[in-house]
Amino acid sequence: MVKRFEDRDLASDALVALRRGPRRFTLPNGATVQLPKAAVDGLIEMLEAVAEGDAATVVRTPREVSTQQAATVLRVSRPTVVKLIDDGVLPSRKVGSHRRIKLADVLAYRDDMVVRRRAALDQMSRDAEALGLYD
């Protein structure tokens, strides 16, 4: 338990220093490096978790996904993703005989799909109310 409190204190101190100053670090060999903003943001998030006593894990996010991975994200079948690609709804590229889709495009499509579903449900509710189905 002592180690855990020590880790929390170290993480809190590191957060203060990281938020205060430039994103440059001096390595043990004397070389200075500057971290990219995305790396610093991830480091801050990890340090916040440790400072609060939570576990922290780094998960890499691929830039591109397979049709099966896209289907999992969208909660549809793989053939549905292939159809979306064939219809020009989701852009993709071929790697050999396999299709690769930018994860950003899959997530944007998913977000758009949520907005369209919500609008359709709102319209259905208005129609049902207009027809007096809630009376």
N, C-alpha and C positions, 0 to 999 in steps of 0.2 A: 504494500500500500504506500510506503514511503516513496518508492520509485515513481508511482503514479502521480503523487502530488508534486514531486520534483519535475516530472515531465510537463505537468500542467503549468508550473511556474516558468520553466524554460520556454515553453510555447508562448506564453503571455509576453515574456520579455522580447522574444523574437518578433512577435506581432507588432509591438510598439516600435521597435527599430525599423521594421519593414515598412510600416505605414508612414513613418516620419521622414525617411530619407530617400535618396536616390536608389535606384535598383542595381547598384554596383556592389560587387562582393570581391574581397581580396582572398585569394586562395592561399593555402599554406606555402606554396612556392613563390609567393609574392605577386603573381599575375593577377590582374584585375579583370573581371568579367561582368558583363551586363546581361541580365536575364530578360527575355521577351515578356511583354505584358501578360500574355496568356499563362506563362509559367509562374509569374509572380502571383497572379490571381488564384491559380490553383494552390500555390504554396500558402497563401493567406487563408484560403478555405480549409486546408488541411490543418494549419496551426490553430485556427479557431476551434475546430473539432477537438483537437488534443487539449487545448486550454480549457475547454468545457468538460473534459473528462470522457469524451466520446472516442470511438475508434475512427480511424481515417484510412481510406484506401484509395489508391490511384487506379482509375480505370481508363484505359485508352479508348478513344472513339475513332473508328475507322472513317476515312473520308468517303469511301465507297462501300457498298454492300451488294451481296448477291440478291437474286430475285427471291430466294427463300428467306433471307434475312429481312428484306423489304416487306415480304408478306407477313412475317412475324410482327414487325413494327406496326404495320397497318391493320393487323388482325383480319387478314383476308387470305385466300388461297394463293399459292404460287402462280397457278394459271391466270388468276385475276390480275396479278402484277404484270405478267407477260402481256395480257390484253391491254392494260393501261400503257405499256411501252409501245406495243404495236399500233395503238390508237393515237400515239403522240402526246398522251397526257403526262407521262413520266419520261423524261429524257434519259437515255442510257448510252453506254458504249460497249463494244464487243471486245472481249479479251479471249482470243481463240474462238471457241464456240459458246463461251459464257458471256452473259450480260452483266454489266456492273452499273449501279445507279448511285449517284452522289447521295450520301446520307442527308445532306441539307435539302435536296429535292424531295426525298421521301418524307422528311419531317414537315416541310412546307405543304405537301399534299395532304398529310394527315391533319394538320391544323386547319387547312381549307375545308377538308371533309367534315371536321367537327363543327365549323361555322355553318356549313350548308345543312347539316343534320339538325342543328339547333334552330335554324331559320325555318326548316320544313316542319319541325315539331311545333314551333310557335304558330305557324300558319294553320296547322291542323287544329290546334287549340282554339284559334280565333274562329275557324270554320265551324267547329263543334258548338262553340258558344253561340254563334249566329244562328245555327239550326236549332238551338234550344235543347241540345243534348245533355246539358248540365242541369236542367231544371228538374 
